[in-house]
Amino acid sequence: MSVVFCYDSSNDAKMYELQKEYDGAIKMNGYDKALVSFKGLEKTGGVPVHQALASYCDEEQPDFTVVAPDVNLARPELSVSEHMIKAVKSNVIVLKIPKDLQ
């Protein structure tokens, strides 16, 4: 299983910090790094995040994709999760995150 984060190469420092955070959380929760990993997906300029992630999923052909919509968006139809639900070919699991965890 991979946790995939899409980033722009101009933000390498943020990507590095995020990877350290996820790697630490994976280790702290006792997950085997061979089974659970963090992957940074560098996107090309001008390509929307949802399109880069959907293309990645189509290439990797996972059994399922998990998305967590941003509950604070005023227009959920613009969310990456909404686009992923419509675009990816694998099954999609929607994880609801309570507003108090945002």
C-alpha positions, 0 to 999 in steps of 0.5 A: 500500500502506498500513500501518494502525495502529488507535489510540484518540484518547486516545493521539494523542501515541503515534500521532504518534510512531508515524507519524513512525517509520513515515514515516522507515522508509518514506523510509529504505528508499527507498519512494515515499510515493505507493505506500507510506504510513502511516495512523492509524485512529482507533477508536471507544471500545468497538470491538475493534481487530480489528473496526475493522481488519476494517471498514476492510479491508471498506470499502477492499477491498484485494487482500490484507491482511498480518497479523503475529501476536504470537508472545508471546501465551499464547493466540493465539486472542485475537490481532488477527491471528487475528480478521482472518484470520477476518473480512476478505473479502480474501486474508490473508497471514500474516507470521511474525515471529521471537521475537528481533525482538519 
